Amino acid sequence: MSSLVRVLGFVTLDCGCVVGRYREVATSRELRYVEEKGKACGSHGHRRNHTLMADRAASVAVGVESKSV
């Protein structure tokens, strides 16, 4: 089952992974999803096409470039 989401933007982490930020329309819950894994990323938690925990992504995303859509 899929749900309707709104794109909030994309973030490139220090490890090179690209994470998309989305808001679920029905519940207003924010989701973070690994769009692309960085070539030099050694984190087992950064898996392409998987979600990240919001609090975990926030702690990793310090000092990153954000691109809003």
C-alpha positions as CSV (number, residue, x, y, z in Angstrom):
1,M,0.0,0.0,0.0
2,S,1.3,3.4,-0.9
3,S,0.4,6.8,0.4
4,L,0.4,10.3,-1.1
5,V,3.4,12.4,-0.1
6,R,4.6,15.9,-0.8
7,V,8.3,16.6,-1.5
8,L,10.0,18.9,1.0
9,G,13.5,18.9,-0.4
10,F,16.7,16.9,-0.7
11,V,19.8,16.9,1.5
12,T,23.3,15.6,0.7
13,L,25.0,14.1,3.7
14,D,28.7,14.4,4.5
15,C,29.1,10.8,3.4
16,G,27.7,11.6,0.0
17,C,24.3,10.0,0.4
18,V,21.3,11.9,-0.9
19,V,18.3,11.9,1.3
20,G,14.8,13.1,0.2
21,R,12.5,14.7,2.7
22,Y,8.7,14.1,2.3
23,R,5.5,14.8,4.2
24,E,2.7,12.3,4.2
25,V,-0.5,14.1,3.2
26,A,-2.9,12.1,5.3
27,T,-1.0,12.2,8.6
28,S,1.5,15.1,8.2
29,R,4.3,12.7,9.2
30,E,7.7,13.6,7.8
31,L,9.7,10.9,6.1
32,R,13.3,10.8,5.1
33,Y,14.3,8.4,2.4
34,V,17.7,7.5,1.0
35,E,17.5,8.2,-2.7
36,E,21.2,7.5,-3.5
37,K,24.0,6.0,-1.4
38,G,27.3,7.8,-1.5
39,K,30.2,5.9,-3.2
40,A,32.4,6.4,-0.1
41,C,29.6,5.9,2.5
42,G,30.4,3.2,5.1
43,S,27.2,3.4,7.1
44,H,25.1,0.2,7.0
45,G,22.0,2.3,8.0
46,H,22.2,4.2,4.7
47,R,20.6,1.8,2.3
48,R,19.2,3.0,-1.1
49,N,15.4,3.0,-1.3
50,H,15.0,2.7,2.5
51,T,13.7,5.2,5.1
52,L,15.8,6.8,7.8
53,M,14.6,7.5,11.3
54,A,13.9,11.3,11.5
55,D,15.9,11.8,14.7
56,R,18.8,9.8,13.4
57,A,18.9,11.6,10.0
58,A,18.9,15.0,11.8
59,S,21.9,14.1,13.8
60,V,23.8,12.9,10.7
61,A,22.8,15.9,8.6
62,V,24.8,18.5,10.4
63,G,26.8,20.7,8.0
64,V,25.1,19.5,4.8
65,E,23.8,21.3,1.7
66,S,20.0,21.4,1.4
67,K,18.2,21.8,-1.9
68,S,14.5,22.6,-1.8
69,V,12.1,21.7,-4.6
